Amino acid sequence: MTYFLVTFVFMAVVIAIMAIGVIFGRRAIKGSCGGAANGADCVCVEKCDKRKKMEAEAHLNQG
């Protein structure tokens, strides 16, 4: 039971620290579209620079 309580408190502290970062205006944690495999669709609202570059290069190589 002690291990459970220590783990629970530790996780609560980590989540609280992340929430404080978001509250004070830091950007939310998010993934990157640039790491997607070739041909995979990007699900981001706005594509990152790396993904835009990959798509431009693929478009140039096609024709």
N, C-alpha and C positions, 0 to 999 in steps of 0.2 A: 504494500500500500504506500510505503514511503517513496518508492521509485515512481509510482503513478503521480503522486502529489508534486514531486520535484519536477517531473517532466511536464505536467500540466502548468505549473507556475512558469517554467522556462518558456514554454510555447506562448503563454499569455503575454509575457514580457516582450518576446520577439514581435508578436502581432501588434502590441501597443506601440512599440518603437516604429514599426512600418507605418502605422496609422498616423503617428505624429508627423512623420515626414510628408505624408500626403496632405495633412491638414495645413501645414505651413507652406504649401504651395509648390512642393516638388512635384514633378511629373509622375504620373501613376506608373507602376511597373507594367511593362508590356513587352511582347515578343517582337521579333524582327521578321520581316518578309524575306530578307536577303538569304536566309538559310534554307529556304524551301528547295526541294529537289527539282531538277529540270522538268519543266512541263507542269509543275504543280501550280494550282491557283492560289493567288494571294488573297487572304481574307481581311486584310487591313483596310480601314476606311481610306486612309491616305498612304500611298505606297512610299516606302523609305527610299533614300537616294540609291542604296545598293541595288534594290529591286528594280528601280527605274533604269539604272545602267545595264543590268542583266537583260531586261526586256528590249532595250535599244540595241544592244549587241546582237541579240537573237533575231531581231527584225532586220538588221543589216546583213546578217549571214544568210537569211532566207532568200533574199533577192537582190 
